[in-house]
Structure formats: C-alpha cells, structure tokens
Amino acid sequence: NFFDQVLGNTFHPEDDAPENPNATIEQQAGISLFGILNVVLIIFLVSDLAFVNQLRQGVGDDYSKYVHQGVGMLIFSIVIATSFILYFFRSHKFSALPNNNLLKRLALLWVVLNIIMLFTTSFKNLFYVIEYGLTLKRIGVFVYLTMAAAGLAIAFFKVFYGRTNAYMFRNLYWSFFLILTVNLCMDWSMITVRFNIHENVKDHRNLDWGYLLTLNERVLPTIARYEDQLRLNALEKENLNRTLLHKQMRLKNYNPDWREMSLAKQKAKSKILGL
C-alpha cells in the first residue's frame, strides 16, 4: 500500500524516477563532499589520538575544555554527514550501488572514522571520571555517546544494505526512545555519590563533597552513613559536617501537604531519622 511504499524499510526499484542526466554529477559531488569530510576527520583524529597518548594528571581545566571540544566536534560531524547520507542515499539509484563503489566506500569510511572518534571521546571522558570523579554532566556525555553509537550503527546499515530514509528515522526514534527510557530508570544521583565515596575511601581519590551535597536530598543518608570513613583533612571534615547537619535539619523539617510531597524526600527523611 501507499504507506509501505513511502515509509517502508526497503526501496521499490519500479517506483524510481526516470533516469536523471545529472545523476553522475550528483554522484561526483557526493564523492567530493565525503572525501573532504573524511580528510578533515582524519586530521582531527590524528591530533586527538596524539592528545590521548599524552594524557597526564593535573590538566583539570584544560582537560575539561578538550573533552567538550571533542563532544562538540563529534556532534557537528555526525549532523553534517548524516544530512549528506540522507540526501545522497535517498533513492534506490544510489542505495543500490555496489559496496565497492567509491561514493559508498567514502560514506562508510566516514561512519567508521566517527566510531573511532566516539571511542577516543569516550576514553577522554572516562579518564576524566577516574581522575576527577563522577558528575551528572559526565554521565550525560556517556548517554549522548551511547545515542551517537546507535545512530552511527543505523547509518552504517542504511548505507551498506541500501535502506530507506524512513528506515533510518524509524530506527533512530526507537533507539533513542529505549536509551532515554533506560536512562530515566537510573538513579544517577545515588550512583554518583556511591562511586565518588568508594573512590575516596578505597583509592584515596579527591572528593568534591560540596558537589555531592548539591544533588537530590535522597543522597544525604548515604553521605551521612560514610561520613566518618571519608579521607578528608580536618577542615574539610568540619565543613562537611556543618553543611551536612544543616541540610539534614532542613530535610527533617520537610513536611509538605500531599500535593507537594516528594516520595524520594520522604524516604530520605525516614532514613535520616533512623540514623
């Protein structure tokens, strides 16, 4: 039927438009564009891999900038080249080209290069977490990279197997929906607190307890439970104890009516009262 033809996963060669005399010019334009994209991406990857190879401790602020630049470059590269893939492989004419065709080779090479850049960006973010602790923003980077990996895999299958644009949009939607649904089911604040406390207690890592206390109130019982085990200097322990007691008192006084009640806060309040 109509929707199967327009929104199906595979092309219908019999529905192709008449031969376009400009098809060869369009193919050459695609080859040139993907060729330029690949050259730029290779240059970026060489510098990126050199940076990863020279990682050292004590690069806090600069390192944060490099991680954000890597994520920004990855977003830009994926958006631009995905647009080209959707345009040049929008019909059966180009999608049915053999996989050894130069246009397809360059498009697939772009996907592979982006996957390599995704791994280098993941490594930089992981190194950042190991050295400076876990935060919600750094978790957000991993969530984005997971979505980018799904998008690149779908783009690869679209080009390699000659699927339609509808196939790509449909699978992108469901992939992103599942990833975000799983993400919403995770208690990232609690995971962040437990990871950072574990790293501080077991491996003597620095602990940004000020950041931990800015997270949701449900993490207060966990911080209070491990307060005596944290490896902090005397001043840090004093400041932590004072700030934690202040926040605990605010939580103990939490008593809204049923329209404003937060189950997470109520549960944290019960745990604090039981400590």
VEXPA-224025 format. One record per residue (C-alpha): x, y, z. Coordinates in Angstrom, 3 decimals. Example, Ala and Ser with C-alpha at 12.3 -4.5 7.8 and 13.67 -1.06 7.14 Angstrom:
# residues 2
{node {12.300, -4.500, 7.800}};
{node {13.670, -1.060, 7.140}};
***
This chain:
# residues 275
{node {0.000, 0.000, 0.000}};
{node {0.938, 3.689, -0.048}};
{node {2.463, 3.823, 3.438}};
{node {4.532, 0.679, 2.838}};
{node {5.963, 2.260, -0.293}};
{node {6.630, 5.683, 1.216}};
{node {7.638, 4.627, 4.744}};
{node {8.982, 1.142, 4.127}};
{node {12.455, -0.058, 5.063}};
{node {13.390, -1.075, 1.515}};
{node {13.205, 0.673, -1.838}};
{node {10.900, -0.287, -4.706}};
{node {13.008, -0.046, -7.878}};
{node {9.898, 0.054, -10.082}};
{node {8.894, 3.344, -8.440}};
{node {12.174, 5.094, -9.286}};
{node {12.009, 8.334, -11.212}};
{node {13.225, 8.325, -14.840}};
{node {16.960, 8.388, -15.361}};
{node {18.360, 11.726, -14.276}};
{node {21.023, 13.080, -16.642}};
{node {22.624, 14.898, -13.688}};
{node {22.994, 11.706, -11.615}};
{node {26.675, 11.378, -12.481}};
{node {27.334, 14.994, -11.480}};
{node {25.437, 14.432, -8.229}};
{node {27.478, 11.308, -7.519}};
{node {30.719, 13.173, -8.148}};
{node {29.545, 15.938, -5.780}};
{node {28.854, 13.307, -3.121}};
{node {32.300, 11.795, -3.607}};
{node {33.923, 15.223, -3.238}};
{node {31.932, 16.148, -0.109}};
{node {32.522, 12.835, 1.666}};
{node {36.170, 12.938, 0.618}};
{node {36.632, 16.386, 2.196}};
{node {34.774, 15.298, 5.354}};
{node {36.971, 12.241, 5.713}};
{node {40.195, 14.220, 5.269}};
{node {39.117, 16.762, 7.909}};
{node {38.082, 13.973, 10.262}};
{node {41.386, 12.113, 9.798}};
{node {43.339, 15.279, 10.630}};
{node {41.240, 15.782, 13.761}};
{node {41.656, 12.139, 14.782}};
{node {45.444, 12.296, 14.434}};
{node {45.613, 15.279, 16.793}};
{node {43.020, 13.680, 19.097}};
{node {44.927, 10.399, 19.331}};
{node {48.155, 12.318, 19.995}};
{node {46.431, 14.097, 22.875}};
{node {45.066, 10.838, 24.300}};
{node {48.572, 9.358, 24.132}};
{node {49.959, 12.274, 26.179}};
{node {47.409, 12.319, 28.984}};
{node {48.860, 13.469, 32.277}};
{node {47.439, 14.273, 35.674}};
{node {46.890, 17.871, 36.676}};
{node {45.273, 19.100, 33.462}};
{node {41.875, 19.794, 35.076}};
{node {40.570, 22.937, 33.357}};
{node {42.267, 22.363, 30.012}};
{node {41.206, 18.743, 30.024}};
{node {37.565, 19.705, 30.544}};
{node {37.847, 22.023, 27.538}};
{node {39.294, 19.231, 25.356}};
{node {36.521, 16.823, 26.350}};
{node {33.840, 19.374, 25.491}};
{node {35.555, 20.233, 22.206}};
{node {35.680, 16.535, 21.300}};
{node {31.969, 16.113, 22.008}};
{node {31.180, 19.273, 20.040}};
{node {33.227, 18.105, 17.057}};
{node {31.523, 14.719, 17.161}};
{node {28.061, 16.315, 17.186}};
{node {28.967, 18.619, 14.297}};
{node {30.474, 15.816, 12.217}};
{node {27.524, 13.469, 12.752}};
{node {24.875, 16.108, 11.984}};
{node {26.576, 17.337, 8.805}};
{node {27.481, 13.975, 7.300}};
{node {24.184, 12.318, 8.304}};
{node {22.427, 15.055, 6.348}};
{node {24.574, 14.155, 3.328}};
{node {23.766, 10.446, 3.759}};
{node {20.032, 11.174, 3.908}};
{node {20.324, 13.282, 0.743}};
{node {22.616, 11.209, -1.455}};
{node {21.139, 7.814, -0.471}};
{node {17.517, 8.955, -0.552}};
{node {16.606, 6.835, -3.582}};
{node {17.182, 3.345, -4.925}};
{node {19.537, 4.697, -7.599}};
{node {22.430, 5.393, -5.205}};
{node {21.453, 2.991, -2.428}};
{node {21.632, 0.092, -4.872}};
{node {25.204, 0.923, -5.854}};
{node {27.660, -1.919, -5.103}};
{node {29.521, -1.608, -1.807}};
{node {32.806, -1.208, -3.674}};
{node {31.502, 1.981, -5.315}};
{node {33.636, 4.993, -4.331}};
{node {30.661, 7.021, -3.021}};
{node {29.562, 4.183, -0.754}};
{node {33.107, 3.489, 0.367}};
{node {33.635, 7.107, 1.393}};
{node {30.280, 7.242, 3.206}};
{node {31.068, 4.032, 5.102}};
{node {34.581, 5.287, 5.844}};
{node {33.065, 8.420, 7.369}};
{node {30.925, 6.251, 9.675}};
{node {33.961, 4.191, 10.722}};
{node {36.028, 7.339, 11.414}};
{node {33.221, 8.736, 13.559}};
{node {33.098, 5.473, 15.510}};
{node {36.847, 5.816, 16.164}};
{node {36.316, 9.422, 17.294}};
{node {33.482, 8.212, 19.526}};
{node {35.876, 5.778, 21.238}};
{node {38.548, 8.447, 21.757}};
{node {35.951, 10.828, 23.225}};
{node {34.650, 8.052, 25.498}};
{node {38.195, 7.333, 26.673}};
{node {38.836, 11.001, 27.462}};
{node {35.594, 11.259, 29.415}};
{node {36.348, 8.004, 31.252}};
{node {39.815, 9.266, 32.159}};
{node {38.205, 12.494, 33.360}};
{node {35.847, 10.493, 35.616}};
{node {38.656, 8.348, 37.025}};
{node {40.828, 11.352, 37.811}};
{node {38.252, 13.900, 38.953}};
{node {35.169, 11.910, 39.937}};
{node {31.723, 11.290, 38.526}};
{node {29.217, 14.086, 37.889}};
{node {25.806, 14.203, 36.253}};
{node {27.240, 16.137, 33.291}};
{node {29.899, 13.478, 32.699}};
{node {27.198, 10.826, 32.851}};
{node {25.287, 12.912, 30.309}};
{node {28.288, 12.735, 27.976}};
{node {28.219, 8.910, 28.156}};
{node {24.458, 8.908, 27.461}};
{node {24.998, 11.107, 24.416}};
{node {27.857, 8.901, 23.193}};
{node {25.600, 5.845, 23.521}};
{node {22.965, 7.575, 21.391}};
{node {25.657, 8.590, 18.889}};
{node {26.863, 4.968, 18.690}};
{node {23.310, 3.794, 17.949}};
{node {22.909, 6.483, 15.283}};
{node {26.203, 5.600, 13.609}};
{node {25.337, 1.888, 13.574}};
{node {21.983, 2.653, 11.948}};
{node {23.633, 4.963, 9.385}};
{node {26.130, 2.214, 8.542}};
{node {23.379, -0.374, 7.997}};
{node {21.360, 2.088, 5.914}};
{node {24.245, 2.714, 3.514}};
{node {25.646, -0.825, 3.473}};
{node {22.308, -2.590, 2.928}};
{node {20.652, 0.166, 0.880}};
{node {17.775, 1.003, 3.240}};
{node {15.392, 3.958, 3.003}};
{node {15.460, 7.218, 4.936}};
{node {12.271, 6.060, 6.686}};
{node {14.210, 3.015, 7.957}};
{node {16.839, 5.321, 9.428}};
{node {14.366, 7.702, 11.111}};
{node {12.269, 4.833, 12.463}};
{node {15.224, 3.032, 13.999}};
{node {16.740, 6.257, 15.336}};
{node {13.463, 7.053, 17.081}};
{node {13.161, 3.662, 18.753}};
{node {16.856, 3.515, 19.674}};
{node {16.785, 6.953, 21.294}};
{node {13.478, 6.166, 22.987}};
{node {14.870, 2.973, 24.563}};
{node {18.151, 4.621, 25.615}};
{node {16.381, 7.585, 27.229}};
{node {13.818, 5.306, 28.897}};
{node {16.573, 3.214, 30.493}};
{node {18.360, 6.446, 31.456}};
{node {15.245, 7.721, 33.268}};
{node {15.067, 4.494, 35.271}};
{node {18.559, 5.002, 36.708}};
{node {19.173, 6.849, 39.989}};
{node {22.188, 8.758, 38.695}};
{node {22.499, 10.952, 41.787}};
{node {22.880, 7.916, 44.044}};
{node {25.265, 6.236, 41.609}};
{node {27.385, 9.405, 41.530}};
{node {27.561, 9.607, 45.331}};
{node {28.409, 5.936, 45.816}};
{node {31.065, 5.936, 43.090}};
{node {32.820, 9.056, 44.395}};
{node {32.702, 7.901, 48.018}};
{node {34.040, 4.475, 47.038}};
{node {36.917, 6.068, 45.118}};
{node {37.714, 8.312, 48.096}};
{node {37.555, 5.571, 50.739}};
{node {39.239, 2.758, 48.804}};
{node {41.660, 4.564, 46.482}};
{node {42.218, 7.878, 48.314}};
{node {40.790, 9.901, 45.421}};
{node {39.883, 13.531, 45.975}};
{node {36.236, 14.041, 46.934}};
{node {34.228, 17.084, 45.910}};
{node {31.767, 16.726, 48.766}};
{node {30.381, 20.209, 48.059}};
{node {29.138, 18.951, 44.693}};
{node {27.639, 15.809, 46.232}};
{node {25.584, 17.921, 48.644}};
{node {24.057, 19.824, 45.709}};
{node {22.442, 16.635, 44.413}};
{node {18.970, 15.396, 45.297}};
{node {18.190, 15.172, 49.036}};
{node {17.817, 11.405, 48.814}};
{node {21.647, 11.111, 48.775}};
{node {22.014, 12.655, 52.265}};
{node {21.565, 9.346, 54.180}};
{node {24.317, 7.718, 52.102}};
{node {26.743, 10.609, 52.695}};
{node {25.937, 10.575, 56.417}};
{node {26.493, 6.810, 56.611}};
{node {30.035, 7.050, 55.200}};
{node {30.947, 10.436, 56.681}};
{node {33.390, 9.001, 59.234}};
{node {35.168, 6.891, 56.594}};
{node {35.860, 9.708, 54.132}};
{node {39.511, 10.622, 53.684}};
{node {39.323, 14.384, 54.232}};
{node {41.537, 16.794, 56.130}};
{node {40.337, 18.303, 59.402}};
{node {38.989, 21.498, 57.826}};
{node {37.156, 19.606, 55.091}};
{node {35.582, 17.258, 57.641}};
{node {34.452, 20.197, 59.757}};
{node {32.901, 21.979, 56.774}};
{node {31.277, 18.778, 55.540}};
{node {29.833, 18.013, 58.973}};
{node {28.433, 21.529, 59.373}};
{node {26.884, 21.634, 55.899}};
{node {25.528, 18.087, 56.177}};
{node {23.886, 18.820, 59.549}};
{node {22.269, 21.933, 58.079}};
{node {20.838, 20.006, 55.138}};
{node {19.703, 17.163, 57.396}};
{node {17.808, 19.618, 59.601}};
{node {16.084, 21.065, 56.548}};
{node {15.166, 17.561, 55.452}};
{node {13.847, 16.632, 58.907}};
{node {11.604, 19.703, 58.784}};
{node {10.284, 18.714, 55.377}};
{node {6.538, 18.277, 55.864}};
{node {4.567, 19.422, 52.795}};
{node {0.936, 18.650, 52.098}};
{node {0.040, 15.767, 49.786}};
{node {0.049, 17.987, 46.662}};
{node {3.734, 18.890, 47.073}};
{node {5.053, 15.707, 48.629}};
{node {8.140, 14.083, 47.134}};
{node {8.392, 10.359, 47.815}};
{node {12.177, 10.499, 47.393}};
{node {12.469, 13.222, 50.051}};
{node {10.099, 11.357, 52.380}};
{node {12.159, 8.189, 52.053}};
{node {15.419, 10.108, 52.669}};
{node {13.816, 11.812, 55.687}};
{node {12.859, 8.433, 57.177}};
{node {16.432, 7.169, 56.724}};
{node {17.906, 10.303, 58.337}};
{node {15.580, 9.951, 61.327}};
{node {16.641, 6.312, 61.635}};
{node {20.394, 7.037, 61.645}};
***
